Amino acid sequence: MTMISEAAMLSELAVEFPGYEFSTQRTWEGVSLIAVRQGGSDRSGLYAVITPDPDEMRRTLLEGTGLERDRDQNPGSQNPGR
């Protein structure tokens, strides 16, 4: 993880993606973020993402929820402070 704490990162992701459960896990590469969702998205069944990169986590979750299309069509409408 980088400058912000793991707890702050998990809280931030939970606000951005309320349908997912987030946690961290020690892996061979260090600490990875884990996102898990049971149904309720474009894909049925269990959907899990494991990566040490918070930006990759966001991109992958956006692709899985269809929100990426909305952000591309309405830039600045989500997280305008970024």
N, C-alpha and C positions, 0 to 999 in steps of 0.2 A: 504494500500500500504506500501511497505517497504522503503528501503533507497533511491531509486531514485524517482524523482517526478512523479506525474501522467502524466504530459505532456511528460516527457522523455520516460516513459513506453509506452504510446500510440504511440509515434513516432517510437520507436524501433519495436513494433508490426506491425505498418503500413509498415515498410521497409521489415520485414520478410514475411508478408502476404499482398501483395499489392491489392488483390481482395476484401478485407474486409474493412468495415468502423468501426472504433473503438471509443468508448466513455466510460465514467464512469458514474455510477449511485449510489446514496446512497441507501443502502438496510438495512435490519434488522441486517445483520452481519457487517456492516460498508460500505466500498466502494467496489463495484464490477466492474470488467471490462466487457464490452459488445462488441462482435464482430458480425457484420451482413453482410451477403452476399446474393445477389439475383442471383441465378443460377451460371453457370460457374464453377462448381466443380463436383465431382462425384455424388452429389445429385442435383436434379432439384428443383427449387422453392427457397423459403426463408430458409436460414440456420442461426441460431443465437446461440451464446454461451454466457452464463452469469456465471461468477465465480469470487470470490475474489482472486484466486490464479493464478498468471501469468504463472507458470509452467504447471498447469492444462489447462490453455487457449492454450498454445503452443501445448501440447500433443493432445488436442481435435482437433485443427485446422489442425495439421499434419495428423491425422487420416482421417479427412474429405477431404483433398486434395490429399492424396496418397503420399505426400512427405515423410512420415515416412518410407515407404519402401525404398525410395532412400537413406535416411540418414542411415538406418540400413545396407544397402549394401555398402555404401561409407562413413564410419565414418570419421569425420573431414572435409568433403567436404563443409558442411554448417556451418557457424559461427565457424571457426577454433579457435577463441580466447576464446571460452567457455570451 
